[in-house]
Amino acid sequence: MPRYRPHVAARPSWRCRVCGAAWPCSPARLALLGEYRENRTNLLIYLGTLMHEAMTDLAVLHGQDAPDGMAERFLTWARAR
């Protein structure tokens, strides 16, 4: 039986180490929603902190501003509905 590997970001690219998608990928989002199911506010604070780090890393990596859509990538999906 295959062992579960957590979908975590590879820095400074902010791509998933397991599937290669832009992080947080779908499996990472599901895991984060489960982990923070009782405290959505803390999830958003955590993701906001990671978004800031990703914006800094990606700006340095690409020699320009961070890519557009960072809020959607890191925060919008995690808001309470």
C-alpha positions in Angstrom: 0.0 0.0 0.0 1.4 3.4 -0.9 2.4 5.7 1.9 0.7 9.1 2.1 3.1 12.0 1.3 1.9 15.4 2.4 1.5 18.0 -0.3 3.9 20.8 0.8 5.5 23.7 -1.0 8.9 23.6 -2.5 10.5 27.0 -2.0 11.3 29.3 -3.6 9.1 28.1 -6.5 6.0 27.5 -4.4 5.1 24.4 -6.4 3.9 21.2 -4.6 6.7 18.7 -3.8 4.4 15.8 -4.6 2.3 16.8 -7.6 4.1 19.8 -9.0 1.0 22.1 -9.0 1.0 25.6 -7.8 0.8 25.4 -4.0 -1.5 25.1 -2.2 -2.7 22.4 -4.6 -6.0 20.7 -4.2 -4.8 18.0 -1.8 -3.0 20.6 0.3 -6.2 22.7 0.4 -8.3 19.7 1.6 -5.7 18.8 4.2 -5.6 22.4 5.5 -9.4 22.7 5.6 -9.4 19.5 7.7 -6.7 20.6 10.0 -8.2 24.0 10.6 -11.9 23.0 10.5 -12.5 24.4 13.9 -10.7 27.7 13.3 -11.0 29.3 9.9 -9.6 32.6 11.2 -6.3 30.9 12.1 -6.2 29.2 8.7 -6.5 32.6 7.0 -3.8 34.1 9.1 -1.5 31.2 8.4 -2.2 31.4 4.6 -1.8 35.1 4.6 1.7 34.7 6.2 2.6 32.1 3.6 1.2 34.3 0.8 3.5 37.1 1.9 6.5 34.7 2.0 5.6 33.3 -1.5 5.2 36.8 -2.9 8.7 37.7 -1.7 10.3 34.4 -2.9 8.6 34.6 -6.3 9.5 38.3 -6.8 13.2 37.5 -6.2 13.0 34.3 -8.3 11.5 36.0 -11.3 13.2 39.4 -10.8 9.9 41.3 -10.8 6.7 41.6 -8.8 5.0 38.5 -7.6 2.5 37.0 -10.1 -1.1 38.2 -10.2 -3.7 36.1 -8.5 -1.9 35.4 -5.2 -4.9 36.3 -3.1 -7.1 33.8 -5.0 -4.4 31.2 -4.8 -3.8 31.5 -1.1 -6.8 33.1 0.5 -10.1 33.2 -1.4 -10.7 29.5 -1.5 -10.4 29.3 2.3 -13.0 31.9 3.3 -16.0 30.6 5.1 -19.0 30.2 2.8 
